Amino acid sequence: MATTMRFGTDADLDGLWDVFKTGFGATEQRRDQWLKGLDPQRALIVDGPRGEVAAASHIRPFRQWFGGRAVPLAGFSPVAVLPEHRGAGLGRAVTAGQYADLRERGEVIAGLFPASLALYRAVGFECAGSYVHRRFPANDIARIRPARPVDVRRGTVDDVAAVHRCHASAAPGRDGTVDRSTLWWEDRLPPDLDATMLYVVDDPGAPGELVGYAIYRHGTARAPYDYSVVVSEVLSNDPDVVRALWRVVASSGSQAPDLDVIGPAEDDLFLLADHAAPDVVRSEIRWMLRLVDVPGAVAARGWPAGASGRVHLAVVDEHAPWNHGTWILEVADGEARATPGGDGTVEASIGGLSSWWAGYAPATRLARTGHLRSADRRALVTMDGLLPAAPPVLPDFY
């Protein structure tokens, strides 16, 4: 089958819904809500022989925070191929086919939650963070105590806008966080708080503002209990506020013995709770990232103020030829640039460079897996000193 690709129009909405519904097992009840977040012009399509949408990828634009700066991110959400057209490379085609357009739009990085690591690794993505669903015993979390009194109150609809602002103020200090659209917030925190529990802590120095919040919902429980607690988010930069909020969230242990929590592999809860049950993990995946524009991505993120160094790179990128070749990476005073040239001391697959850029893995570790190669270990050590190996955290599945 030919793999001629085109961007979608409003006339493709039915076909796009069909390929995504079939690919991900969605129900018709989700159609209207799903289409609200779809921009057909950001969908790259391969037409089938009978006029059907055989395969498509869709981009949702975000800003993702790295080093205190918001970096333009193209979120692949979703990528799907009809069953009868699978095995012909169409998934790879509609993914890589987006790159030139992303670069034109200034979206210097791309990200996704993969159904297949191999598929997306083949077009330049690599692991950048973890996404783990755990079921914690509520009583273990309820033992968390703040060191000072914290006044946690039940949130109301009047607090919703302040929750948005609290999240926005915390985002620059949390690598991996994405800015949330109005549509995104409506799903996570409905404006009317329908079926949603909100607890907040007021900012004593700024009336109408918050220093933290917790959002959760009631879920189904294992017999004979009444319900479970499905945690959407607990957020604050104040450790005592975080502790107080978790204590409230976990306080229903006699009726709801389980807390369902999404977080990274190394969740902050392990630094707060006194118990760590070994069987709490229910599912675990890795989200992936790719540098679409190497010099653009290098310049866009923040870099540690004390980091300084120069590394000569030879980047291998067969799907984005503007990245392929030798680059001189220079970092100083919280800024960085990549300029063409150099002797290519460190050979880097685009995926390996992307994983390092995100902070997921240091260069010396990536060299052990073959993502980076160099006969000069000092160059790899220099790269290790340019970015902290602190995997970014992305709790928002897109």
Secondary structure per residue as TSV (DSSP state, phi and psi in degrees):
chain	resnum	aa	ss	phi	psi
A	1	M	-	360.0	137.1
A	2	A	-	-65.4	150.0
A	3	T	-	-115.4	37.2
A	4	T	-	-63.8	130.7
A	5	M	E	-117.0	152.5
A	6	R	E	-148.0	158.4
A	7	F	E	-86.4	151.0
A	8	G	-	-79.1	170.4
A	9	T	-	-134.7	177.3
A	10	D	G	-60.4	-25.6
A	11	A	G	-68.3	-13.1
A	12	D	G	-94.0	1.4
A	13	L	H	-57.9	-44.7
A	14	D	H	-62.5	-43.9
A	15	G	H	-66.8	-38.6
A	16	L	H	-65.4	-43.6
A	17	W	H	-61.3	-39.7
A	18	D	H	-64.5	-45.8
A	19	V	H	-69.2	-37.5
A	20	F	H	-75.5	-38.2
A	21	K	H	-61.8	-45.4
A	22	T	H	-66.7	-40.3
A	23	G	H	-69.6	-29.1
A	24	F	H	-121.3	8.4
A	25	G	T	68.4	29.3
A	26	A	-	-74.3	157.3
A	27	T	-	-100.5	159.2
A	28	E	G	-60.7	-26.0
A	29	Q	G	-63.2	-21.2
A	30	R	G	-90.7	-5.6
A	31	R	H	-56.7	-54.3
A	32	D	H	-62.3	-43.1
A	33	Q	H	-64.8	-40.6
A	34	W	H	-67.2	-41.7
A	35	L	H	-67.7	-23.6
A	36	K	H	-60.8	-30.7
A	37	G	T	-97.2	10.4
A	38	L	-	-103.3	130.8
A	39	D	-	-112.2	104.5
A	40	P	G	-59.5	-25.7
A	41	Q	G	-71.5	-14.2
A	42	R	G	-98.2	9.5
A	43	A	E	-102.0	125.6
A	44	L	E	-98.7	126.1
A	45	I	E	-121.2	141.8
A	46	V	E	-111.8	123.0
A	47	D	E	-82.8	141.5
A	48	G	-	-84.3	172.6
A	49	P	T	-67.2	-17.2
A	50	R	T	-108.2	17.8
A	51	G	S	86.5	1.8
A	52	E	-	-78.5	158.7
A	53	V	E	-77.9	104.1
A	54	A	E	-79.0	-34.3
A	55	A	E	-155.6	150.9
A	56	A	E	-159.9	150.4
A	57	S	E	-125.1	144.9
A	58	H	E	-127.4	138.6
A	59	I	E	-108.2	132.2
A	60	R	E	-112.4	121.2
A	61	P	E	-79.8	136.6
A	62	F	E	-136.0	174.0
A	63	R	E	-120.1	128.7
A	64	Q	E	-117.4	134.6
A	65	W	E	-87.9	128.4
A	66	F	E	-140.8	124.8
A	67	G	T	60.9	30.9
A	68	G	T	82.5	9.0
A	69	R	E	-126.7	145.4
A	70	A	E	-87.4	118.1
A	71	V	E	-103.8	129.5
A	72	P	E	-61.5	122.4
A	73	L	E	-119.8	133.2
A	74	A	E	-98.1	111.4
A	75	G	E	-93.6	114.9
A	76	F	E	-72.7	114.7
A	77	S	E	-161.3	98.8
A	78	P	E	-109.1	-171.0
A	79	V	E	-124.7	129.5
A	80	A	E	-149.8	152.0
A	81	V	E	-134.3	134.0
A	82	L	-	-61.1	145.3
A	83	P	G	-53.2	-39.2
A	84	E	G	-73.2	-9.6
A	85	H	G	-112.1	7.5
A	86	R	T	-75.6	156.5
A	87	G	T	87.9	3.9
A	88	A	S	-108.6	9.0
A	89	G	S	82.7	13.6
A	90	L	H	-70.6	-32.7
A	91	G	H	-61.0	-45.1
A	92	R	H	-64.7	-39.0
A	93	A	H	-64.2	-46.4
A	94	V	H	-77.2	-14.5
A	95	T	H	-81.2	-58.6
A	96	A	H	-64.7	-27.3
A	97	G	T	-65.3	-15.6
A	98	Q	T	-82.0	-18.3
A	99	Y	H	-61.1	-42.9
A	100	A	H	-62.5	-40.2
A	101	D	H	-67.1	-40.1
A	102	L	H	-60.4	-43.6
A	103	R	H	-61.8	-42.5
A	104	E	H	-61.0	-34.9
A	105	R	H	-81.0	-7.2
A	106	G	T	82.7	14.0
A	107	E	-	-85.9	93.4
A	108	V	-	-79.8	-14.1
A	109	I	E	-131.1	157.1
A	110	A	E	-130.5	149.1
A	111	G	E	-141.7	164.1
A	112	L	E	-167.7	162.2
A	113	F	-	-104.5	110.3
A	114	P	-	-84.3	138.7
A	115	A	S	-81.2	-22.5
A	116	S	-	-142.0	116.3
A	117	L	H	-61.3	-41.0
A	118	A	H	-63.4	-41.8
A	119	L	H	-59.0	-49.6
A	120	Y	H	-81.7	-27.2
A	121	R	H	-63.2	-33.4
A	122	A	T	-66.8	-19.3
A	123	V	T	-115.0	24.2
A	124	G	T	100.8	0.4
A	125	F	-	-83.3	154.6
A	126	E	E	-147.2	162.8
A	127	C	E	-58.7	138.7
A	128	A	E	-132.2	-16.5
A	129	G	E	-173.1	171.7
A	130	S	E	-113.2	157.6
A	131	Y	E	-141.2	101.4
A	132	V	E	-119.1	128.5
A	133	H	E	-96.8	119.8
A	134	R	E	-121.5	153.2
A	135	R	E	-119.7	97.9
A	136	F	E	-85.5	143.1
A	137	P	E	-63.2	124.8
A	138	A	H	-58.6	-37.0
A	139	N	H	-65.5	-30.0
A	140	D	H	-65.9	-40.1
A	141	I	H	-77.7	-32.8
A	142	A	H	-65.4	-17.2
A	143	R	T	-77.5	-9.6
A	144	I	-	-66.3	133.0
A	145	R	-	-131.1	138.9
A	146	P	-	-74.2	156.1
A	147	A	S	-79.7	-18.4
A	148	R	S	-134.0	160.2
A	149	P	-	-63.0	135.7
A	150	V	-	-130.6	128.3
A	151	D	-	-88.4	100.8
A	152	V	-	-97.2	126.8
A	153	R	E	-122.3	160.5
A	154	R	E	-69.5	129.9
A	155	G	-	-78.9	156.6
A	156	T	-	-124.9	177.3
A	157	V	G	-62.1	-24.3
A	158	D	G	-71.9	-12.8
A	159	D	G	-94.2	-7.9
A	160	V	H	-60.6	-45.7
A	161	A	H	-63.8	-36.0
A	162	A	H	-68.1	-32.3
A	163	V	H	-62.0	-44.7
A	164	H	H	-57.4	-44.9
A	165	R	H	-67.8	-36.2
A	166	C	H	-63.6	-43.4
A	167	H	H	-63.2	-44.3
A	168	A	H	-63.1	-35.5
A	169	S	H	-73.9	-26.6
A	170	A	H	-84.6	-24.2
A	171	A	G	-56.8	-43.0
A	172	P	G	-59.6	-24.7
A	173	G	G	-93.4	8.0
A	174	R	S	-128.8	94.3
A	175	D	T	-56.7	133.7
A	176	G	T	101.4	-19.9
A	177	T	-	-63.4	140.4
A	178	V	B	-109.9	145.7
A	179	D	-	-65.8	142.8
A	180	R	-	-106.1	133.1
A	181	S	-	-78.3	170.1
A	182	T	H	-59.7	-43.2
A	183	L	H	-61.5	-38.9
A	184	W	H	-63.3	-45.8
A	185	W	H	-65.0	-37.2
A	186	E	H	-61.1	-31.3
A	187	D	H	-77.7	-41.4
A	188	R	H	-78.1	-39.2
A	189	L	S	-139.3	85.3
A	190	P	-	-55.3	139.5
A	191	P	T	-56.5	-28.6
A	192	D	T	-94.7	5.2
A	193	L	-	58.7	27.8
A	194	D	T	-57.6	123.8
A	195	A	T	56.4	23.9
A	196	T	-	-127.5	133.2
A	197	M	E	-99.3	128.3
A	198	L	E	-126.0	127.6
A	199	Y	E	-124.9	140.7
A	200	V	E	-136.5	161.1
A	201	V	E	-126.7	121.7
A	202	D	E	-71.7	149.8
A	203	D	-	-85.2	112.2
A	204	P	T	-65.1	-20.5
A	205	G	T	-96.7	-2.7
A	206	A	S	-147.9	92.7
A	207	P	T	-55.0	134.6
A	208	G	T	89.3	-6.7
A	209	E	-	-108.5	163.8
A	210	L	E	-121.9	150.0
A	211	V	E	-104.6	-1.3
A	212	G	E	178.3	162.6
A	213	Y	E	-157.9	161.0
A	214	A	E	-135.1	135.5
A	215	I	E	-125.2	129.6
A	216	Y	E	-152.2	167.4
A	217	R	E	-131.5	163.4
A	218	H	E	-88.9	134.5
A	219	G	E	-120.1	-178.1
A	220	T	-	-72.3	151.2
A	221	A	-	-116.1	157.6
A	222	R	-	-77.4	142.5
A	223	A	T	-61.1	143.7
A	224	P	T	-101.4	24.5
A	225	Y	-	-82.8	165.7
A	226	D	S	-80.9	-42.6
A	227	Y	-	-164.5	170.1
A	228	S	E	-116.0	165.9
A	229	V	E	-108.6	119.1
A	230	V	E	-103.6	106.6
A	231	V	E	-83.0	124.7
A	232	S	E	-86.7	-45.1
A	233	E	E	-169.4	140.2
A	234	V	E	-127.5	119.2
A	235	L	E	-140.2	131.0
A	236	S	E	-170.8	152.8
A	237	N	S	-92.0	-4.1
A	238	D	S	-97.7	117.1
A	239	P	H	-60.6	-35.3
A	240	D	H	-69.8	-35.1
A	241	V	H	-65.6	-42.7
A	242	V	H	-57.9	-47.2
A	243	R	H	-61.5	-43.5
A	244	A	H	-65.0	-39.7
A	245	L	H	-66.4	-42.8
A	246	W	H	-63.4	-36.2
A	247	R	H	-62.6	-41.9
A	248	V	H	-66.2	-45.5
A	249	V	H	-58.3	-37.1
A	250	A	T	-94.1	8.5
A	251	S	T	-76.2	-8.3
A	252	S	T	-97.7	28.8
A	253	G	T	-56.8	-28.3
A	254	S	T	-71.4	-30.0
A	255	Q	T	-101.0	-29.7
A	256	A	-	-128.5	89.7
A	257	P	-	-75.7	-9.7
A	258	D	E	-121.0	140.5
A	259	L	E	-113.5	118.5
A	260	D	E	-90.2	120.4
A	261	V	E	-131.6	134.8
A	262	I	E	-102.1	131.2
A	263	G	E	-166.0	-176.5
A	264	P	-	-78.9	172.4
A	265	A	S	-58.0	-43.3
A	266	E	S	-102.1	78.2
A	267	D	-	-73.5	144.6
A	268	D	G	-58.3	-23.2
A	269	L	G	-58.9	-28.6
A	270	F	G	-71.1	-17.3
A	271	L	G	-91.0	-4.7
A	272	L	T	-112.9	-39.6
A	273	A	-	-81.5	148.6
A	274	D	S	-87.7	-9.9
A	275	H	-	-127.4	145.8
A	276	A	-	-134.9	87.2
A	277	A	-	-61.2	136.8
A	278	P	T	-77.7	-8.2
A	279	D	T	-118.2	31.0
A	280	V	-	-84.2	-19.0
A	281	V	E	-73.2	127.0
A	282	R	E	-102.1	-37.0
A	283	S	E	-158.1	155.3
A	284	E	E	-151.4	125.8
A	285	I	E	-132.5	172.0
A	286	R	E	-116.1	135.5
A	287	W	E	-90.2	156.2
A	288	M	E	-122.3	157.1
A	289	L	E	-139.5	153.5
A	290	R	E	-143.0	136.2
A	291	L	E	-77.9	118.2
A	292	V	S	-81.6	-39.1
A	293	D	S	-133.0	103.3
A	294	V	H	-56.8	-55.7
A	295	P	H	-64.4	-34.8
A	296	G	H	-65.7	-41.9
A	297	A	H	-69.8	-39.7
A	298	V	H	-60.6	-42.0
A	299	A	H	-75.4	-25.5
A	300	A	H	-79.0	-35.6
A	301	R	S	-83.2	161.8
A	302	G	-	-84.4	150.9
A	303	W	-	-124.8	150.1
A	304	P	-	-56.1	135.8
A	305	A	T	-59.8	-33.0
A	306	G	T	-89.6	-1.7
A	307	A	-	-80.3	138.5
A	308	S	-	-152.9	136.5
A	309	G	E	166.4	168.6
A	310	R	E	-135.1	135.9
A	311	V	E	-137.1	136.5
A	312	H	E	-93.8	123.1
A	313	L	E	-114.2	146.8
A	314	A	E	-120.2	103.5
A	315	V	E	-90.9	131.4
A	316	V	E	-105.7	114.5
A	317	D	-	-148.1	96.7
A	318	E	S	-80.0	-15.2
A	319	H	S	-102.2	-11.9
A	320	A	-	-133.7	82.5
A	321	P	T	-61.6	-20.3
A	322	W	T	-67.9	-18.2
A	323	N	T	-89.0	-23.7
A	324	H	-	-71.3	128.8
A	325	G	E	134.3	-166.8
A	326	T	E	-96.2	142.4
A	327	W	E	-139.5	148.7
A	328	I	E	-107.0	116.1
A	329	L	E	-95.7	124.1
A	330	E	E	-127.4	130.0
A	331	V	E	-127.4	132.4
A	332	A	E	-166.8	140.5
A	333	D	T	55.9	39.6
A	334	G	T	78.3	5.0
A	335	E	E	-123.3	161.2
A	336	A	E	-150.9	156.4
A	337	R	E	-147.2	152.4
A	338	A	E	-122.5	120.2
A	339	T	E	-119.6	147.4
A	340	P	E	-61.7	143.2
A	341	G	-	127.0	-169.1
A	342	G	S	92.3	177.2
A	343	D	-	-104.0	7.5
A	344	G	-	64.3	42.0
A	345	T	-	-57.3	-40.1
A	346	V	E	-110.1	117.3
A	347	E	E	-87.2	127.7
A	348	A	E	-130.3	125.8
A	349	S	E	-65.2	153.4
A	350	I	H	-63.1	-32.8
A	351	G	H	-66.0	-44.3
A	352	G	H	-62.5	-42.9
A	353	L	H	-63.6	-37.6
A	354	S	H	-65.2	-43.2
A	355	S	H	-63.8	-40.1
A	356	W	H	-66.6	-45.9
A	357	W	H	-56.2	-38.0
A	358	A	H	-74.1	-15.1
A	359	G	T	88.1	7.8
A	360	Y	S	-69.0	-39.9
A	361	A	S	-146.0	141.8
A	362	P	-	-72.7	162.6
A	363	A	H	-61.9	-38.8
A	364	T	H	-65.2	-33.1
A	365	R	H	-71.5	-43.6
A	366	L	H	-63.7	-28.6
A	367	A	H	-67.6	-34.0
A	368	R	H	-66.3	-27.0
A	369	T	T	-97.5	-0.6
A	370	G	T	86.0	4.2
A	371	H	S	-73.0	-29.8
A	372	L	E	-124.0	148.7
A	373	R	E	-139.7	134.9
A	374	S	-	-161.9	140.3
A	375	A	S	-81.9	-8.8
A	376	D	-	-110.1	96.2
A	377	R	H	-61.6	-28.1
A	378	R	H	-61.1	-33.2
A	379	A	H	-66.0	-39.4
A	380	L	H	-66.9	-40.5
A	381	V	H	-64.1	-38.0
A	382	T	H	-59.6	-44.1
A	383	M	H	-62.4	-37.7
A	384	D	H	-59.4	-33.7
A	385	G	H	-81.4	-8.9
A	386	L	H	-86.1	-26.3
A	387	L	S	-138.7	139.7
A	388	P	-	-72.3	140.0
A	389	A	-	-81.1	82.5
A	390	A	-	-130.6	94.4
A	391	P	-	-52.7	132.0
A	392	P	-	-66.9	157.4
A	393	V	-	-115.1	124.5
A	394	L	-	-130.2	94.4
A	395	P	-	-84.6	-5.2
A	396	D	-	-97.1	106.7
A	397	F	-	-77.2	126.9
A	398	Y	-	-124.7	360.0
